[in-house]
Amino acid sequence: MTKQQFIAILESRLAPLPPHERKEFIQDVESHFIIGMQNGRNEQEIARELGDPFEMAKEALGDRFIEMDPPPPPFFQANHSASFSLRKYVIGAGLFFCALVMIPFLAALWSGGAALAIGALVTLISPLFVLLDFMMNGTFYPAKLFLTVSLVGIGILLYIATRSAVTGLLTLTRRYSLWNVQLWKGRDQQ
């Protein structure tokens, strides 16, 4: 255990002491480390000689001692942060490769939705094309009128389909984006 770890444990455990008493106790322990290092010993040896910092804090507090769970060892903490970093990189790489498939798929779906919208628009304005044809050529065919009426009906159906498709695409895209963000941040799925 290093000097910094030893002192950190003492400071956290001696919190019930008044600040001036806690500071004095910590300074005494730091002086042991300074003297020991001047005599050629390393921090681990000095920490072993001083004993368990939890027991030392317990004795210093006396009847003010409150039982607390000891913190995890520093090795576990360092290992945890390293595994967390590794986890983030693995998730990032997974999201990147998922995006290589999902983004083109979403683009294809959105292109289909745009095609539906354009088809609905063109069929809904088909009577204008028949009117324009009549104005330019001066000829009128009843078959064109019936075709135009049926195209308007198809256009209305396409408009309804387009609204449903766009709503579904917006929902799908938003959920996919939120899933990516949650996965990247490391939150659990609900």
Backbone as CSV, one residue per row, in Angstrom:
resi,resn,N_x,N_y,N_z,CA_x,CA_y,CA_z,C_x,C_y,C_z
1,MET,0.850,-1.173,0.000,0.000,0.000,0.000,0.896,1.236,0.000
2,THR,0.562,2.205,-0.811,1.354,3.426,-0.905,0.936,4.410,0.183
3,LYS,1.750,5.435,0.325,1.470,6.479,1.315,0.130,7.144,0.993
4,GLN,-0.081,7.448,-0.263,-1.311,8.123,-0.673,-2.544,7.270,-0.348
5,GLN,-2.483,5.988,-0.610,-3.610,5.104,-0.311,-3.842,5.008,1.196
6,PHE,-2.755,4.885,1.945,-2.839,4.787,3.403,-3.503,6.032,3.982
7,ILE,-3.046,7.201,3.549,-3.583,8.475,4.048,-5.048,8.623,3.617
8,ALA,-5.375,8.233,2.391,-6.759,8.360,1.907,-7.716,7.520,2.751
9,ILE,-7.283,6.309,3.127,-8.123,5.457,3.977,-8.316,6.107,5.335
10,LEU,-7.233,6.617,5.900,-7.342,7.272,7.208,-8.263,8.486,7.154
11,GLU,-8.106,9.309,6.118,-8.946,10.511,6.015,-10.421,10.150,5.901
12,SER,-10.723,9.117,5.127,-12.132,8.752,4.984,-12.691,8.158,6.270
13,ARG,-11.881,7.390,7.006,-12.355,6.745,8.232,-12.370,7.691,9.432
14,LEU,-11.539,8.725,9.384,-11.479,9.656,10.520,-12.418,10.843,10.347
15,ALA,-13.371,10.747,9.445,-14.311,11.843,9.198,-15.078,12.283,10.445
16,PRO,-15.415,11.367,11.377,-16.138,11.819,12.584,-15.308,12.725,13.504
17,LEU,-13.983,12.712,13.368,-13.148,13.563,14.221,-13.284,15.021,13.812
18,PRO,-13.100,15.924,14.763,-13.053,17.353,14.406,-11.878,17.595,13.443
19,PRO,-12.008,18.562,12.565,-10.983,18.776,11.534,-9.566,18.963,12.082
20,HIS,-9.414,19.702,13.184,-8.059,19.929,13.694,-7.442,18.638,14.238
21,GLU,-8.257,17.771,14.882,-7.732,16.490,15.386,-7.365,15.569,14.217
22,ARG,-8.236,15.541,13.217,-7.984,14.692,12.053,-6.695,15.138,11.352
23,LYS,-6.526,16.455,11.195,-5.344,16.985,10.518,-4.082,16.634,11.302
24,GLU,-4.129,16.765,12.616,-2.976,16.446,13.458,-2.608,14.966,13.356
25,PHE,-3.616,14.094,13.384,-3.370,12.655,13.282,-2.747,12.310,11.928
26,ILE,-3.278,12.899,10.869,-2.762,12.626,9.511,-1.326,13.141,9.398
27,GLN,-1.039,14.299,9.981,0.325,14.832,9.930,1.299,13.907,10.655
28,ASP,0.880,13.316,11.757,1.736,12.353,12.467,2.057,11.153,11.585
29,VAL,1.049,10.649,10.920,1.264,9.489,10.042,2.173,9.877,8.865
30,GLU,1.946,11.065,8.292,2.793,11.519,7.181,4.244,11.671,7.629
31,SER,4.440,12.129,8.875,5.812,12.275,9.380,6.496,10.908,9.497
32,HIS,5.741,9.854,9.855,6.306,8.500,9.875,6.792,8.109,8.476
33,PHE,6.002,8.424,7.472,6.392,8.108,6.096,7.634,8.902,5.690
34,ILE,7.676,10.173,6.052,8.828,11.013,5.684,10.108,10.502,6.344
35,ILE,10.031,10.232,7.642,11.213,9.744,8.369,11.653,8.391,7.828
36,GLY,10.699,7.498,7.594,11.025,6.178,7.064,11.688,6.253,5.696
37,MET,11.195,7.140,4.839,11.786,7.280,3.496,13.178,7.895,3.579
38,GLN,13.396,8.787,4.562,14.731,9.355,4.757,15.707,8.276,5.222
39,ASN,15.200,7.255,5.894,16.040,6.147,6.357,16.191,5.051,5.303
40,GLY,15.709,5.290,4.095,15.919,4.362,2.991,14.854,3.313,2.801
41,ARG,13.752,3.384,3.494,12.690,2.393,3.304,11.678,2.918,2.283
42,ASN,10.973,1.996,1.647,9.961,2.430,0.690,8.598,2.542,1.378
43,GLU,7.616,3.081,0.646,6.295,3.355,1.222,5.588,2.078,1.686
44,GLN,5.758,0.984,0.943,5.078,-0.263,1.306,5.592,-0.800,2.656
45,GLU,6.910,-0.708,2.872,7.484,-1.176,4.135,6.973,-0.334,5.305
46,ILE,6.926,0.969,5.096,6.471,1.868,6.158,5.001,1.601,6.469
47,ALA,4.210,1.409,5.430,2.782,1.131,5.635,2.599,-0.169,6.412
48,ARG,3.416,-1.203,6.098,3.330,-2.467,6.834,3.682,-2.275,8.301
49,GLU,4.722,-1.445,8.573,5.130,-1.194,9.961,4.040,-0.447,10.738
50,LEU,3.384,0.480,10.070,2.323,1.244,10.750,1.114,0.360,11.041
51,GLY,0.898,-0.644,10.230,-0.229,-1.558,10.455,-1.404,-1.263,9.546
52,ASP,-2.519,-1.838,9.920,-3.742,-1.700,9.138,-4.340,-0.305,9.366
53,PRO,-4.548,0.477,8.306,-5.099,1.829,8.491,-6.527,1.804,9.052
54,PHE,-7.264,0.742,8.765,-8.626,0.632,9.298,-8.594,0.467,10.822
55,GLU,-7.675,-0.384,11.298,-7.543,-0.588,12.744,-7.023,0.681,13.407
56,MET,-6.079,1.351,12.747,-5.522,2.584,13.303,-6.629,3.632,13.460
57,ALA,-7.490,3.751,12.452,-8.590,4.714,12.516,-9.577,4.319,13.609
58,LYS,-9.826,3.011,13.739,-10.754,2.524,14.756,-10.249,2.883,16.155
59,GLU,-8.942,2.704,16.396,-8.363,3.037,17.702,-8.393,4.541,17.944
60,ALA,-8.122,5.330,16.890,-8.114,6.780,17.049,-9.511,7.317,17.351
61,LEU,-10.539,6.699,16.799,-11.907,7.164,17.023,-12.453,6.729,18.368
62,GLY,-12.025,5.598,18.853,-12.515,5.107,20.141,-14.002,4.822,20.085
63,ASP,-14.782,5.494,20.946,-16.220,5.237,20.987,-16.975,5.938,19.857
64,ARG,-16.311,6.776,19.090,-16.951,7.440,17.948,-16.879,6.597,16.682
65,PHE,-16.307,5.413,16.789,-16.126,4.538,15.625,-17.476,4.050,15.102
66,ILE,-17.646,4.124,13.789,-18.843,3.621,13.113,-18.371,2.559,12.131
67,GLU,-18.955,1.371,12.200,-18.548,0.265,11.324,-18.949,0.579,9.889
68,MET,-17.982,0.521,8.986,-18.230,0.749,7.560,-17.584,-0.389,6.779
69,ASP,-18.103,-0.645,5.592,-17.486,-1.654,4.732,-16.179,-1.104,4.202
70,PRO,-15.120,-1.912,4.198,-13.863,-1.413,3.659,-13.975,-1.211,2.151
71,PRO,-13.284,-0.205,1.621,-13.330,0.013,0.170,-12.615,-1.126,-0.542
72,PRO,-12.932,-1.339,-1.815,-12.250,-2.402,-2.550,-10.766,-2.081,-2.685
73,PRO,-9.930,-3.090,-2.811,-8.504,-2.827,-2.954,-8.201,-2.038,-4.221
74,PRO,-7.105,-1.271,-4.227,-6.772,-0.432,-5.382,-6.617,-1.224,-6.675
75,PHE,-6.135,-2.459,-6.583,-5.974,-3.260,-7.794,-7.313,-3.442,-8.485
76,PHE,-8.365,-3.722,-7.692,-9.694,-3.922,-8.267,-10.184,-2.635,-8.914
77,GLN,-9.949,-1.497,-8.258,-10.408,-0.227,-8.812,-9.717,0.059,-10.135
78,ALA,-8.419,-0.132,-10.209,-7.697,0.127,-11.452,-8.152,-0.851,-12.518
79,ASN,-8.343,-2.103,-12.138,-8.778,-3.119,-13.078,-10.178,-2.799,-13.592
80,HIS,-11.049,-2.298,-12.707,-12.419,-1.964,-13.092,-12.414,-0.840,-14.120
81,SER,-11.631,0.213,-13.890,-11.614,1.320,-14.841,-11.006,0.891,-16.170
82,ALA,-10.017,0.000,-16.135,-9.432,-0.483,-17.384,-10.451,-1.316,-18.149
83,SER,-11.209,-2.162,-17.442,-12.209,-2.973,-18.135,-13.350,-2.100,-18.644
84,PHE,-13.663,-1.019,-17.921,-14.699,-0.096,-18.378,-14.262,0.583,-19.667
85,SER,-12.985,1.008,-19.751,-12.474,1.641,-20.965,-12.492,0.655,-22.115
86,LEU,-12.049,-0.551,-21.854,-12.049,-1.579,-22.890,-13.468,-1.855,-23.360
87,ARG,-14.384,-1.906,-22.426,-15.785,-2.151,-22.767,-16.317,-1.061,-23.685
88,LYS,-15.963,0.202,-23.395,-16.421,1.306,-24.236,-15.865,1.187,-25.651
89,TYR,-14.602,0.799,-25.780,-14.011,0.662,-27.116,-14.645,-0.494,-27.882
90,VAL,-14.918,-1.580,-27.199,-15.553,-2.733,-27.863,-16.960,-2.360,-28.306
91,ILE,-17.692,-1.660,-27.452,-19.040,-1.234,-27.823,-18.978,-0.261,-28.990
92,GLY,-18.021,0.651,-28.956,-17.872,1.600,-30.061,-17.582,0.902,-31.384
93,ALA,-16.703,-0.091,-31.337,-16.396,-0.838,-32.564,-17.632,-1.609,-33.026
94,GLY,-18.370,-2.192,-32.090,-19.591,-2.909,-32.458,-20.622,-1.990,-33.076
95,LEU,-20.772,-0.796,-32.506,-21.721,0.166,-33.060,-21.290,0.630,-34.440
96,PHE,-19.976,0.772,-34.644,-19.476,1.177,-35.955,-19.839,0.135,-37.006
97,PHE,-19.582,-1.143,-36.702,-19.890,-2.189,-37.669,-21.398,-2.381,-37.818
98,CYS,-22.139,-2.165,-36.764,-23.593,-2.223,-36.860,-24.090,-1.086,-37.762
99,ALA,-23.448,0.067,-37.643,-23.821,1.205,-38.480,-23.524,0.939,-39.944
100,LEU,-22.492,0.149,-40.225,-22.184,-0.182,-41.616,-23.333,-0.934,-42.273
101,VAL,-24.104,-1.659,-41.477,-25.248,-2.391,-42.010,-26.524,-1.579,-41.845
102,MET,-26.715,-1.006,-40.668,-27.991,-0.386,-40.337,-28.210,0.945,-41.068
103,ILE,-27.180,1.752,-41.211,-27.367,3.057,-41.857,-27.765,2.892,-43.320
104,PRO,-27.101,2.025,-44.103,-27.601,1.824,-45.472,-29.021,1.238,-45.502
105,PHE,-29.331,0.366,-44.545,-30.679,-0.200,-44.479,-31.701,0.903,-44.208
106,LEU,-31.394,1.780,-43.233,-32.294,2.898,-42.947,-32.400,3.842,-44.141
107,ALA,-31.270,4.071,-44.829,-31.295,4.933,-46.021,-32.195,4.333,-47.096
108,ALA,-32.146,3.017,-47.272,-33.009,2.356,-48.258,-34.474,2.490,-47.856
109,LEU,-34.762,2.327,-46.559,-36.147,2.481,-46.108,-36.641,3.910,-46.322
110,TRP,-35.785,4.887,-46.005,-36.168,6.282,-46.204,-36.339,6.596,-47.690
111,SER,-35.536,5.987,-48.551,-35.702,6.183,-49.999,-37.045,5.633,-50.451
112,GLY,-37.432,4.469,-49.913,-38.751,3.914,-50.232,-39.869,4.832,-49.758
113,GLY,-39.702,5.408,-48.579,-40.698,6.354,-48.070,-40.792,7.595,-48.943
114,ALA,-39.640,8.086,-49.411,-39.631,9.250,-50.303,-40.293,8.907,-51.636
115,ALA,-40.060,7.697,-52.138,-40.690,7.271,-53.395,-42.209,7.206,-53.233
116,LEU,-42.661,6.711,-52.098,-44.109,6.688,-51.824,-44.673,8.102,-51.814
117,ALA,-43.968,9.014,-51.177,-44.438,10.397,-51.090,-44.493,11.048,-52.469
118,ILE,-43.477,10.814,-53.277,-43.456,11.390,-54.634,-44.577,10.782,-55.474
119,GLY,-44.764,9.469,-55.353,-45.855,8.819,-56.086,-47.209,9.369,-55.682
120,ALA,-47.405,9.594,-54.380,-48.673,10.151,-53.907,-48.875,11.554,-54.450
121,LEU,-47.832,12.359,-54.442,-47.942,13.728,-54.929,-48.271,13.762,-56.419
122,VAL,-47.571,12.951,-57.207,-47.785,12.953,-58.654,-49.198,12.476,-58.995
123,THR,-49.666,11.432,-58.328,-51.016,10.947,-58.644,-52.092,11.914,-58.167
124,LEU,-51.833,12.647,-57.104,-52.824,13.624,-56.637,-52.915,14.840,-57.558
125,ILE,-51.813,15.205,-58.200,-51.866,16.365,-59.099,-52.063,15.950,-60.566
126,SER,-52.400,14.674,-60.814,-52.614,14.214,-62.197,-53.725,14.977,-62.920
127,PRO,-54.780,15.449,-62.230,-55.777,16.240,-62.973,-55.177,17.510,-63.586
128,LEU,-54.158,18.068,-62.949,-53.525,19.257,-63.526,-52.819,18.919,-64.840
129,PHE,-52.236,17.734,-64.916,-51.575,17.319,-66.159,-52.596,17.126,-67.293
130,VAL,-53.757,16.560,-66.974,-54.806,16.385,-67.987,-55.307,17.752,-68.447
131,LEU,-55.485,18.675,-67.498,-55.920,20.038,-67.853,-54.871,20.722,-68.717
132,LEU,-53.598,20.555,-68.375,-52.518,21.140,-69.170,-52.504,20.556,-70.579
133,ASP,-52.725,19.258,-70.709,-52.767,18.591,-72.008,-53.921,19.139,-72.844
134,PHE,-55.069,19.344,-72.198,-56.216,19.889,-72.905,-55.938,21.302,-73.391
135,MET,-55.275,22.118,-72.574,-54.979,23.507,-72.943,-53.952,23.575,-74.071
136,MET,-53.018,22.676,-74.112,-51.977,22.719,-75.143,-52.452,22.094,-76.465
137,ASN,-53.113,20.965,-76.367,-53.489,20.239,-77.578,-54.931,20.496,-77.998
138,GLY,-55.754,20.912,-77.103,-57.149,21.180,-77.424,-57.984,19.936,-77.619
139,THR,-57.467,18.789,-77.233,-58.242,17.560,-77.381,-58.613,17.031,-76.005
140,PHE,-59.795,16.417,-75.952,-60.256,15.861,-74.694,-60.667,14.421,-74.948
141,TYR,-60.145,13.521,-74.133,-60.504,12.113,-74.206,-61.130,11.722,-72.874
142,PRO,-62.337,11.160,-72.889,-62.969,10.761,-71.637,-62.162,9.698,-70.889
143,ALA,-61.419,8.871,-71.601,-60.611,7.838,-70.942,-59.553,8.474,-70.032
144,LYS,-59.000,9.618,-70.486,-58.010,10.323,-69.651,-58.654,10.847,-68.374
145,LEU,-59.894,11.299,-68.479,-60.596,11.795,-67.299,-60.818,10.659,-66.293
146,PHE,-61.271,9.494,-66.776,-61.484,8.363,-65.875,-60.154,7.868,-65.282
147,LEU,-59.106,7.863,-66.097,-57.782,7.484,-65.598,-57.326,8.453,-64.509
148,THR,-57.575,9.740,-64.705,-57.186,10.749,-63.726,-57.940,10.565,-62.415
149,VAL,-59.219,10.259,-62.489,-60.017,10.048,-61.278,-59.487,8.838,-60.512
150,SER,-59.168,7.775,-61.235,-58.631,6.590,-60.557,-57.245,6.880,-59.974
151,LEU,-56.439,7.698,-60.667,-55.112,8.065,-60.133,-55.240,8.904,-58.855
152,VAL,-56.243,9.755,-58.795,-56.454,10.545,-57.570,-56.810,9.603,-56.416
153,GLY,-57.642,8.597,-56.681,-57.975,7.617,-55.643,-56.738,6.869,-55.177
154,ILE,-55.893,6.459,-56.129,-54.637,5.784,-55.780,-53.727,6.740,-55.007
155,GLY,-53.725,8.006,-55.411,-52.916,9.012,-54.717,-53.327,9.185,-53.271
156,ILE,-54.643,9.144,-53.006,-55.130,9.256,-51.629,-54.657,8.057,-50.803
157,LEU,-54.751,6.863,-51.402,-54.269,5.667,-50.697,-52.750,5.742,-50.457
158,LEU,-52.022,6.224,-51.462,-50.566,6.370,-51.294,-50.223,7.403,-50.216
159,TYR,-51.015,8.457,-50.123,-50.798,9.479,-49.092,-50.957,8.866,-47.701
160,ILE,-52.011,8.046,-47.535,-52.229,7.377,-46.241,-51.065,6.433,-45.939
161,ALA,-50.635,5.677,-46.962,-49.500,4.763,-46.773,-48.222,5.535,-46.457
162,THR,-48.039,6.691,-47.102,-46.845,7.506,-46.860,-46.821,8.025,-45.430
163,ARG,-47.960,8.486,-44.933,-48.009,8.969,-43.541,-47.645,7.863,-42.572
164,SER,-48.182,6.681,-42.784,-47.869,5.548,-41.900,-46.401,5.161,-42.006
165,ALA,-45.890,5.138,-43.239,-44.489,4.741,-43.446,-43.535,5.747,-42.811
166,VAL,-43.794,7.028,-42.990,-42.910,8.057,-42.428,-42.963,8.034,-40.899
167,THR,-44.145,7.835,-40.331,-44.267,7.738,-38.869,-43.461,6.544,-38.359
168,GLY,-43.606,5.412,-39.025,-42.844,4.223,-38.637,-41.345,4.414,-38.799
169,LEU,-40.939,5.074,-39.883,-39.511,5.313,-40.110,-38.933,6.265,-39.069
170,LEU,-39.696,7.283,-38.721,-39.225,8.208,-37.672,-39.056,7.477,-36.344
171,THR,-40.022,6.638,-36.010,-39.943,5.874,-34.761,-38.750,4.925,-34.781
172,LEU,-38.570,4.214,-35.886,-37.453,3.274,-36.012,-36.103,3.986,-35.906
173,THR,-35.977,5.103,-36.612,-34.715,5.844,-36.594,-34.429,6.404,-35.200
174,ARG,-35.450,6.948,-34.547,-35.252,7.510,-33.203,-34.879,6.408,-32.208
175,ARG,-35.566,5.260,-32.266,-35.246,4.166,-31.350,-33.855,3.611,-31.593
176,TYR,-33.464,3.508,-32.839,-32.117,3.028,-33.152,-31.073,4.004,-32.611
177,SER,-31.319,5.303,-32.780,-30.376,6.306,-32.260,-30.300,6.260,-30.742
178,LEU,-31.449,6.172,-30.073,-31.453,6.101,-28.607,-30.774,4.834,-28.112
179,TRP,-30.988,3.730,-28.809,-30.326,2.478,-28.441,-28.812,2.627,-28.537
180,ASN,-28.348,3.280,-29.622,-26.905,3.513,-29.767,-26.362,4.356,-28.625
181,VAL,-27.075,5.415,-28.276,-26.617,6.301,-27.197,-26.599,5.553,-25.865
182,GLN,-27.658,4.787,-25.576,-27.700,4.037,-24.322,-26.589,2.997,-24.268
183,LEU,-26.348,2.338,-25.367,-25.301,1.328,-25.399,-23.932,1.974,-25.228
184,TRP,-23.738,3.106,-25.858,-22.458,3.803,-25.760,-22.206,4.284,-24.335
185,LYS,-23.245,4.784,-23.681,-23.090,5.270,-22.302,-23.041,4.136,-21.297
186,GLY,-23.439,2.942,-21.705,-23.350,1.782,-20.817,-24.559,1.599,-19.934
187,ARG,-25.668,2.187,-20.275,-26.874,2.000,-19.456,-27.512,0.675,-19.809
188,ASP,-28.171,0.084,-18.832,-28.877,-1.169,-19.037,-30.162,-0.919,-19.794
189,GLN,-30.512,-1.857,-20.621,-31.793,-1.790,-21.320,-32.914,-2.076,-20.335
190,GLN,-34.026,-1.410,-20.502,-35.160,-1.583,-19.585,-36.067,-2.669,-20.083
